[in-house]
Amino acid sequence: MINRGGLKIYSAEVESVLAGHPAVVESAIIAKACPVLGERVHAVVVTRIPVGSDDLRAWCAERLSDYKVPETMAITAEPLPRNANGKVLKRQLRELLGT
């Protein structure tokens, strides 16, 4: 869960919306530290075809409250890191992105 200025954001909700986009294979939502709000929403998105972060943000904005829309995104074609059980390693993503 991400706490953005006292508002709670569940990663699974945002990931579910991103999964509905036709170009998205998978995504992970992580918190990015912010001195003002505490945490901000950051998305790591794996896509089938090239798509811009503005397109993905617009997709989310149509389906989510404004404070839940990812402010920053890392778009890649590489699969997300997973453990032996298939769970996305969000801690490893945070370390790779320096958040």
Residue pairs with C-beta under 8 A, 6 or more apart in sequence:
1 8
1 9
1 10
1 11
2 8
2 9
2 10
2 11
2 29
2 31
2 39
2 40
2 41
3 9
3 31
3 38
3 39
4 34
4 37
4 38
4 39
4 40
4 41
4 67
5 36
5 37
5 38
5 67
7 67
9 29
9 41
9 67
9 68
11 28
11 29
11 30
11 90
13 64
13 68
14 27
14 29
14 41
14 43
14 60
14 64
14 68
14 70
15 27
15 28
15 29
17 59
17 60
17 63
17 64
18 24
18 27
18 43
18 45
18 56
18 59
18 60
19 26
19 27
20 59
20 63
21 51
21 56
21 59
22 48
23 47
23 48
23 49
23 51
24 45
24 46
24 47
24 48
24 51
24 56
25 46
25 47
25 48
25 79
26 45
26 46
26 79
26 80
26 88
27 43
27 44
27 45
27 46
28 43
28 44
28 80
28 88
28 90
28 93
29 41
29 42
29 43
29 44
29 70
30 42
30 43
30 44
30 90
30 93
30 94
30 97
30 99
31 39
31 40
31 41
31 42
31 94
31 99
32 39
32 40
32 41
32 42
32 71
32 72
32 97
32 99
33 39
33 40
33 99
34 40
40 71
40 72
41 68
41 69
41 70
41 71
41 72
42 70
42 71
42 72
42 73
42 74
42 97
42 99
43 56
43 70
43 72
43 73
43 74
44 73
44 74
44 76
44 80
44 93
44 97
45 56
45 73
45 74
45 75
45 76
46 76
46 77
46 78
46 79
46 80
47 75
47 76
47 77
51 75
52 75
53 72
53 73
53 75
56 70
56 73
56 75
57 69
57 70
57 73
60 68
60 69
60 70
61 69
74 97
80 88
80 89
80 93
81 88
81 89
81 92
81 93
82 88
82 89
83 89
